[in-house]
Amino acid sequence: MANYLPEVLNATTQFGHTGIPALREYGAVLQMAARGAGSLAEANTAMNRMLDQTAAKRAKIEKALGIKLKKNGAWIQLAPMLKEIVAGLISNTH
């Protein structure tokens, strides 16, 4: 896991999440993802793709779902962003 965390933490900086709190949270997520993915390497690849794609498509996601993912001109962190995306998906399906 120590081999993969630097890569994941690098990806999380796109969401303003750094330091020990990011290490704890994303380390735990990586462990859970590894259970479902079959291996830590596969989980790492999937998690990094998800983080990169979410960051790259934030503006498109906002427009498609009619939600705001910025606060005071800056992108919100990943956890609240995912909550907004899920709420937007739910409200757009009803």
MODELLER restraints for C-alpha pairs under 7 A, 6 or more apart:
rsr = mdl.restraints
at = mdl.atoms
rsr.add(forms.Gaussian(group=physical.xy_distance, feature=features.Distance(at['CA:4:A'], at['CA:44:A']), mean=6.50, stdev=0.5))
rsr.add(forms.Gaussian(group=physical.xy_distance, feature=features.Distance(at['CA:5:A'], at['CA:27:A']), mean=6.70, stdev=0.5))
rsr.add(forms.Gaussian(group=physical.xy_distance, feature=features.Distance(at['CA:8:A'], at['CA:48:A']), mean=6.08, stdev=0.5))
rsr.add(forms.Gaussian(group=physical.xy_distance, feature=features.Distance(at['CA:9:A'], at['CA:22:A']), mean=6.98, stdev=0.5))
rsr.add(forms.Gaussian(group=physical.xy_distance, feature=features.Distance(at['CA:9:A'], at['CA:23:A']), mean=6.84, stdev=0.5))
rsr.add(forms.Gaussian(group=physical.xy_distance, feature=features.Distance(at['CA:11:A'], at['CA:48:A']), mean=6.49, stdev=0.5))
rsr.add(forms.Gaussian(group=physical.xy_distance, feature=features.Distance(at['CA:11:A'], at['CA:51:A']), mean=6.36, stdev=0.5))
rsr.add(forms.Gaussian(group=physical.xy_distance, feature=features.Distance(at['CA:11:A'], at['CA:52:A']), mean=6.71, stdev=0.5))
rsr.add(forms.Gaussian(group=physical.xy_distance, feature=features.Distance(at['CA:12:A'], at['CA:18:A']), mean=6.99, stdev=0.5))
rsr.add(forms.Gaussian(group=physical.xy_distance, feature=features.Distance(at['CA:14:A'], at['CA:55:A']), mean=6.59, stdev=0.5))
rsr.add(forms.Gaussian(group=physical.xy_distance, feature=features.Distance(at['CA:15:A'], at['CA:75:A']), mean=6.80, stdev=0.5))
rsr.add(forms.Gaussian(group=physical.xy_distance, feature=features.Distance(at['CA:15:A'], at['CA:76:A']), mean=6.63, stdev=0.5))
rsr.add(forms.Gaussian(group=physical.xy_distance, feature=features.Distance(at['CA:15:A'], at['CA:77:A']), mean=4.70, stdev=0.5))
rsr.add(forms.Gaussian(group=physical.xy_distance, feature=features.Distance(at['CA:15:A'], at['CA:78:A']), mean=5.64, stdev=0.5))
rsr.add(forms.Gaussian(group=physical.xy_distance, feature=features.Distance(at['CA:16:A'], at['CA:77:A']), mean=5.89, stdev=0.5))
rsr.add(forms.Gaussian(group=physical.xy_distance, feature=features.Distance(at['CA:17:A'], at['CA:77:A']), mean=6.54, stdev=0.5))
rsr.add(forms.Gaussian(group=physical.xy_distance, feature=features.Distance(at['CA:30:A'], at['CA:43:A']), mean=6.47, stdev=0.5))
rsr.add(forms.Gaussian(group=physical.xy_distance, feature=features.Distance(at['CA:30:A'], at['CA:44:A']), mean=6.73, stdev=0.5))
rsr.add(forms.Gaussian(group=physical.xy_distance, feature=features.Distance(at['CA:33:A'], at['CA:43:A']), mean=5.33, stdev=0.5))
rsr.add(forms.Gaussian(group=physical.xy_distance, feature=features.Distance(at['CA:34:A'], at['CA:40:A']), mean=4.77, stdev=0.5))
rsr.add(forms.Gaussian(group=physical.xy_distance, feature=features.Distance(at['CA:34:A'], at['CA:43:A']), mean=4.89, stdev=0.5))
rsr.add(forms.Gaussian(group=physical.xy_distance, feature=features.Distance(at['CA:37:A'], at['CA:43:A']), mean=5.40, stdev=0.5))
rsr.add(forms.Gaussian(group=physical.xy_distance, feature=features.Distance(at['CA:62:A'], at['CA:68:A']), mean=5.73, stdev=0.5))
rsr.add(forms.Gaussian(group=physical.xy_distance, feature=features.Distance(at['CA:62:A'], at['CA:69:A']), mean=6.50, stdev=0.5))
rsr.add(forms.Gaussian(group=physical.xy_distance, feature=features.Distance(at['CA:65:A'], at['CA:88:A']), mean=5.41, stdev=0.5))
rsr.add(forms.Gaussian(group=physical.xy_distance, feature=features.Distance(at['CA:65:A'], at['CA:89:A']), mean=6.65, stdev=0.5))
rsr.add(forms.Gaussian(group=physical.xy_distance, feature=features.Distance(at['CA:65:A'], at['CA:92:A']), mean=6.95, stdev=0.5))
rsr.add(forms.Gaussian(group=physical.xy_distance, feature=features.Distance(at['CA:67:A'], at['CA:88:A']), mean=6.46, stdev=0.5))
rsr.add(forms.Gaussian(group=physical.xy_distance, feature=features.Distance(at['CA:69:A'], at['CA:75:A']), mean=5.83, stdev=0.5))
rsr.add(forms.Gaussian(group=physical.xy_distance, feature=features.Distance(at['CA:69:A'], at['CA:76:A']), mean=5.88, stdev=0.5))
rsr.add(forms.Gaussian(group=physical.xy_distance, feature=features.Distance(at['CA:69:A'], at['CA:81:A']), mean=6.13, stdev=0.5))
rsr.add(forms.Gaussian(group=physical.xy_distance, feature=features.Distance(at['CA:70:A'], at['CA:76:A']), mean=5.43, stdev=0.5))
